[in-house]
Each structure stands twice: as C-alpha cells, then as structure tokens.
Amino acid sequence: MSLQVRDVSKAFGDPPVPALEGIDFTVESGTFTAIVGASGCGKSTLLRIVAGMTEPDAGAVTMEGRSPHDLRRGKEVGWMAQRPALLPWRRVRDNVALAQSINHRPERRLPSPDDLLEMVGLGHVAAHYPHQLSGGMQQRVALARTLAIGAPLWLMDEPFAALDELTRETLAEDLLDIWQQVRSTVLWVTHHIPEAVALADHIVLLTPGPGRVAGVVDVDLARPRDPTSAPFQAVVRQARRILRGAQPNRVVA
C-alpha cells in the first residue's frame, strides 16, 4: 500500500502556531520509511494526520486513492506508540487477542495470538500479566498486537524510545526480520538518525518547527546493516548535514 502526503500543513492554538508546513513525500508500497527530526518538529503530528487521528489544515494524505479515514474503517492501519498501553487486567495472550476481536475482518486469515507471541519471542509468557514483564517485553507484546490485525500499513511513533540501547537494538533487529517476511508499508517516527539508517529504505528529514521537508535520504545499503561500517556512517553524516543546513535536498546513500 503506497502512501502519498501532499502539501500537508497544520497549526495549533489561537493565534495559530504552525506545526507543519507544506509536507510533501511519497512512501512506496512495501517499503520502510523513517521520519526524522528534532523534538517539536511535528513528527508525531504528521503521523497522527496519516492515521486519520488529526485533520490537516491544508493538503491531503491518500493511500491507493483512499483517505486515512477510509483506511481506519477498513482496519488497514496498525499503530504502535512509545508506550505499550496494555490492559493490566488481561493476560498477554488476551491483550493480543483483543486487537483481533476489535479489528476483525472475516476475509483475513490471521495468525493466532499464540503464533504472534512466538513470532516476537514471547510464547513462554502468554499467560503472564503485563506487570510481570520488563519494558522491552511489554513493547514486544505491543508489536504482536500491531501485527495481529494484518494491516498493510504500520504507523510507528518512536516505539523503542523509552528502552535501553541494547534492548532497543535487539527489538529493531527482530522488527526488521518480521517486516521482511510480511512487507507491510511502514512509516516510522524517530529522532535517532542511526536508528533510521539501520531500519529504513528512505529517510524523510524535517526541519525544526514548523516542520518542513529538509531532504530525503535513500539508504542503499544491504541488510543487515553494520552501524560501525564506513558506508553506514557516511549516510548518518549526510543526514546530519541536511538537518543542520535545513535546505531542500535529495541524497542517494
């Protein structure tokens, strides 16, 4: 499912303070695109607009010619945020199963909650409650819940930001393994440039607020990517140069 963001702007408050101005880019079907920028540049606002949770003041978002609201009604958007937001009174298996029951589509053949938990390495804690899990394990449950509805579009708002570096890297590797199996279209928000280079096919760089597209980096590196390698570090430096200069540009890594 390809995604088109066309001249999207958004302001908040009275008098209005612009959060996004003229955002324009395309995410090709089955690709992994990261949105990178400093805190306050409108990354999360942009993701909420794509999800149909917030209306833009100008411009439009379409996916295969359909609006975000059409996609939400069709249960075709998976959402994962910084906090897992698991229901504490439900066991891990039941948290995943709830996502499938709420977003049921009879024509979709979906893995069982137990299969999904195995996929994210948590089959052994299916009967536990969320409070019995570490933060990283809770985010794995949240990932299983995102996968549970078989959505062709995944929107992910810094889902690993609150985790320690080692857990974050491990989860990112596992996420990539799963994504390469199913090839949903992914829009991933982060302020961490190396994470974006490790994960994404394309990186959309936003200026400090109001967010504008400073440039797009195409990451032409084979996976898995070695963050210590010279080509990897070259892409990181290019992204940083674009953000510092905040000039429209397109760089092929």
Buried (B, 14 or more C-beta within 10 A) or exposed (E): BBBBBBEBBBBEEEEEEBBBBBBEBBBEBBBBBBBBBEEBBBBBBBBBBBBBBBEBBBBEBBBBEBEBEBBBEEBBBBBBBBBBEBEEEBBBBBBBBBBBEEBEBEEEEBBEBBBBBBBBBBBEBBEBBBEEBEBBBBBBBBBBBBBBBBBBBBBBBBBBBBBEEEBBBBBBEBBBEBBEEEEBBBBBBBBBBBBBBBBBBBBBBBBBBBBBBBBBBBBEBEEEBEEEEEBBBEBBEBBEBBBEEBEEBEBEB
